[in-house]
């Protein structure tokens, strides 16, 4: 019996005018190639975040699945990142946005 566990990208969705990426990963358990169990985990990633002095820090997707990286690189144009950054700056006080604590 060879029980294996794999984590697979089940779905990638581009949402909204700022092209936020929603990712569903599936954890799949198989026994001799027969699927025993599948669970889902979801997360979303934004094009950028605020840094010190309202600077823009682009999202690092280097640890994401290559399929996710490809989608991010296609939809997160300079204009999309700039528009999302401007939105974050405009809404900073409402959402208490700012650089990460040190």
Secondary structure, DSSP 8 states (H G I E B T S, - for coil): --EEEEEEEEEEEEETTTTEEEEEEEEEEEETTEEEEEEEEEEEE-SEEE-GGG-EEE---TTS-HHHHHHHHHH--HHHHHHHHHHHHHHHHHHT--S---
